[in-house]
């Protein structure tokens, strides 16, 4: 009983891997670091500027709000 279940599982596994290999839906960029990100990693200076803006505004906003309240 266990041998037949293992045999069936092996056949199913072999079929699915060969079916995936035969299907031409393989993305050549699978596994390439940074390919699935919404921004480019090619220009380091632009990336640094983008992160500074993206992280700088939320962190500085409370400080500017406190400054505004103290000067009022």
Residue pairs with C-beta under 8 A, 6 or more apart in sequence:
29 35
33 41
34 40
34 41
39 47
39 50
40 46
40 47
41 47
